[in-house]
């Protein structure tokens, strides 16, 4: 594990407040597991103190490229949004444990993403599609202007978009769409906590959830980004950065 | 040739840079990045008698030039620390400072007694300054009388040197420092985090699960420098300085203020290579400034001709 400089190949806004950053660097060769993340040092003269954990939206390990998609929300990510082609961005990673379990044989993978939780599911969808696994994809956004990657996902599987205000796709929450699902599906989800809770209830044990929390070190040393453990054998908490960020739904209380 | 060695009670260090408690776990995570033997010494996460679950998340919040944390001493307890965490460091040849916390005096005595007999370590650091737990911790750090009694009780328990970690959240830090020196402390660690808070504008509530948290990072370095400057002139035991150290210049500054060694905390989070980078930068920076030995730096801001310089400037 190490920190490494990456060079910006392209950086553009793809929806309201949402940016797609494509980087190249030697360490991208190790970004082989969908669901992992990188800890990004914000470039600039007066950078914020801490790195920003961003999920890996896509990677081409052989081509030493990776794609990060993030929301420019706070001062750090807004400063990152100013990085231009050729600029250098330092990444720590890939970190954590991603989506490592495939659906049971003949089973379908149901991918559920909410807002800025959508990006890591794209790398997973590509991986599953390449292995011939059937995909049902549900992506939820607040409003039409914030929808992204819908075409890219639609190329990989049956894709349903929801918006809270009904301005694009189905009106309502992405979780409304999965209530009817029962059977041999395995759920893979990343998004806000209420969404993950709904997936946890709907899917019982066959679900893998990617969690987010405020992080400092990103490598399991500082114990900042914890989540209550549902198994509680050794510690009442699991570490999202190094035990996760992807957990079997039965492992965590969210 | 720059001499980086420093000698503190129980800790003969190859260089004056060590890790700060709570910012480095028990070393395992950062051993993935570099050889821990590069460090002058390592301070491990606080150990308590019983396992502690810590505070509910969110546990951290970034601030301008710093961060708040309210971890709440999450640790596996002394039995598991001895069985599973501390043995990892036995493979390394460097001093290990074990941070100890508790609710009451007997807790500290029990943990120190147990670890003295069961674990391989160089010295203890008594955490009487954690701002993030409801009882114990800071109460000892803000009352000279209980700080004195605690230090004395622990000293009677172990042969290992005792460092007492002081809180900046007091009216007169020199008073506490004198009390623990009187109680028999072999050294001081200072400063712990500065009590602070952040309000979440969306919820209009304190952001941290514990509401209050400890501020660390470059924002608190001037506070550390001032307090080390004051305390080093009030006591005659060595000080491990800490508070926002992120560069070789910061190490030199804290030593000039009066520290004999310097610990790096929050900087590890931003740059996992912070410690080896600082250690690597130190000789050239000292040379530029005309220093040949790290030991000469200590207290030089207030004691210009304490003893003949080992080197000519």
Interface residues (C-beta under 8 A of the other chain):
Chain A: X1 X2 X3 X41 X48 X49 X50 X51 X76 X92 X213 X214 X215 X216 X217 X218 X219 X220 X221 X222 X223 X224 X225 X226 X227 X234 X235 X236 X237 X242
Chain B: X22 X23 X24 X25 X29 X30 X32 X33 X45 X51 X53 X54 X57 X58 X59 X60 X61 X62 X65 X66 X67 X69 X71 X74 X76 X217 X218 X266 X268 X269 X270 X271 X272 X273
